[in-house]
Structure formats: C-alpha cells, structure tokens
C-alpha cells in the first residue's frame, strides 16, 4: 500500500518532471595518466519548494515503482546530450555518462530509442556511456540481446559500484561492458587496509585483462589518488577532483585542474605528467 507521504512526494515529482523543474549537474572523470578530462557523469537533481532537496535514492525508486522511470530516463538523456552539443561547440571534446534503470532495458527497442535520440541531436553514439549498478545487473543477464544491441550501436556500458554485489565475475564474462567502476567503499579503505587495496588492484588488473576501462569512484584524498595511479587505474572521479558542478562551470574547472594537477599527483607522477603533454 502506498503511504500518504509517498503519494504527496510522487505528485510533487511528477509535476517537477512535467514542468521541467529537475536539473542536471555533472561530475568530471579524469584520466590518471595525464590529468585529462575525458568524461562527465550526468546526475539528475530535484530541489523542491515544498520538499527541499530530494535525493536520487528517494525519487528514482519512486519513479520505478510508479511507471515514471522511462519518462525520467528520456528527460535525462535528452538534457545530457543537448549539453554535450554545447560543450562541443565550446571546444570541450569529452564523452558523457548517464545512469539508467534496469527497467528501461526491459524494452527491446530501448537501444533504438537512444540511437534515434543521438542521431536527432547530432551526437555520436560513441560519446555516450550508460551506467548500470551492479545490483541492477542481476536480471540483466537475461537481457543480453538488449545490451549487445547497445554495444553494436556504439553506446558504452559501465558497471557501477563494482565489487558490492553477487556473481560479479559472471557479469563481466557474460555482459558486454566497456567500463568497470570500482565502488567507493574499496577506494576509501585502500590506503589503510591491505584487503581493500588488494581488491582494488585485482579489479584494475581484471578490467585491463578484459579490455575494459577501470574507474575509481569516491576519490577524496591525495593519498588515494596516488595509490590509484601506482595501481595503474585508468580514470578517477570524486570530490578531490570535483564535486558535481553546473554545466557552465566545466570549462573554468578544467583550467583550474590543469593548474592543480602537478601538486595532486606529487613528485613521483610529475615526470609522467610532463611527458604526456601536461594533460592537454
């Protein structure tokens, strides 16, 4: 039974979705080898006059339970792709990632929908990565055809929160992912806990062996960054690099990171950074 408070929240969310009162913020993903910005993760935000700031952990399950998730997904994809076009016109050559619900992939025509959206806006499909949480991938083994068609169309697929669910290795073997995102709980503990450090290293090595990109989430300290660099992780994201920011702040942020990067990576990484062209 739906509670009265959930009904009120659902009504508010539906109105926000219809009236375009949601907004998007973007968290940068940086290449550890040279500090280059290669991707941003698009994140939906809802701030309401009545309910205040409502976390995605509340409104996304709400949308899934009440049949609004497809509408939310299409709004998010369209908003993110349009923003990509603006960045491209400003000279920012990056890709963009967006989280999708497993429910969206139950529609056999979902890859076609995404491809049409990209073509209609003039965005190459290989500039888009769809992120799925590991927990959500449990039923996705049954949706191999849908995921494979995404890959055939050039759309990237990332498994999020990797290492926290079940049947992890089977998921990587059976599903056509292009990126593995290491869960922040392992990243947080890796500097001080040998077991977490070994898990992070194993995931990075496994990803490389399978031809996948490794991304560490939740990087908050310089020690974590330097450890991940030493372990040869590909990409990082987290508050040390940047919190989620407004779209129009990305260009200035990129220039600021270029100035900060030598101090972040320390003396050991400075030579590699300089040799790679200073994160151009």
Secondary structure, DSSP 8 states (H G I E B T S, - for coil): ---HHHHHHHHHHHHHHHTT-EEEEEEEEEETTT--EEEEEEEEEEEETTTEEE-HHHHHHHHHHTT-HHHHHHHHHHHHHHHHHHHHHTT---EEEEE--GGGGGSTTHHHHHHHHHHHHT--GGGEEEEEETGGGGGGGGGHHHHHHHHHTT-EEEEEEETSSSSHHHHHHHS--SEEEE-HHHHHHTTT-HHHHHHHHHHHHHHHHTT-EEEE----SHHHHHHHHHTT-SEE-STTT---B-GGGHHHHHHHHHHHHHHHHHHHHHHHHHHTTTT-
